[in-house]
Amino acid sequence: MAERKQFLGVAQANTDLLRLLSESSDRTVTDDELREQRISFAFGNALNSNKITKESVRRASQSVRLISS
């Protein structure tokens, strides 16, 4: 089996990324940010179609409501 470079050694941690993660760890996500994340998730998981746009997902999200139990 071919060895993969990514598994041959330990990569150094990206210090900028670690700093950003540390700074954002106690930040609260707003309702608007969460809504946009859900829209982005739905759009990214939609069938590959030129009829589905991020805006069409956004409009659909306004009329479709989830009921939690």
C-alpha positions, 0 to 999 in steps of 0.5 A: 500500500502506498504511504501517504505524506500526510501520515509520515510525520507530525505537522506543525500547528498553524499558530494563526489558526490556533489563535483564531480558534482561541479568540472565538471559543467563547463567542456566541453565535447569533440567530442570523449567523445560525440561520445562514449556516443552515442555509449554507448547509442545505445549499451545499447538500442539495442535488447538483442542479442549476435550479437550486440557488442559495437564494432559493434555499433562503426563500424556502427556509422562510416557509418551511419550519422544523418542529422540535419534540 
